[in-house]
Amino acid sequence: MIEVFRIAVATLVSLLLFLVVLKVIWNLCLPYGMIRLKEGEGVSTFPLIEFVPLMIAILIAWVVGLTGWFSPKSIGFVGVVLISTSYVHFFVVLMVTGFVRSRQM
């Protein structure tokens, strides 16, 4: 019975982390889509979409005592690195694009 519970919890944590990964992929693709937008059109990044599932996954892993790849420390480290990298990429692409466009005028 305990093993079934651990599998169910690991599956729930995996689904939450899948949401985080989907949002990271969105963040990596978003600046290229924004480059193609016309003036006045906007896009929201809404960072809570990746931080809330990550925090819930860390909390569940901590409460249940998951270890290995699903330990709270591993989940937190990998999640923060992925999210941070996606936002750095986002801003760098937009800054380079702004610089290139300002030189073309």
Secondary structure, 3 states (H helix, E strand, C coil): CHHHHHHHHHHHHHHHHHHHHHHHHHHHHHHHHHHCCCCCCCCCCCCHHHHHHHHHHHHHHHHHCCCHHHCHHHHHHHHHHHHHHHHHHHHHHHHHHHHHHHHHC
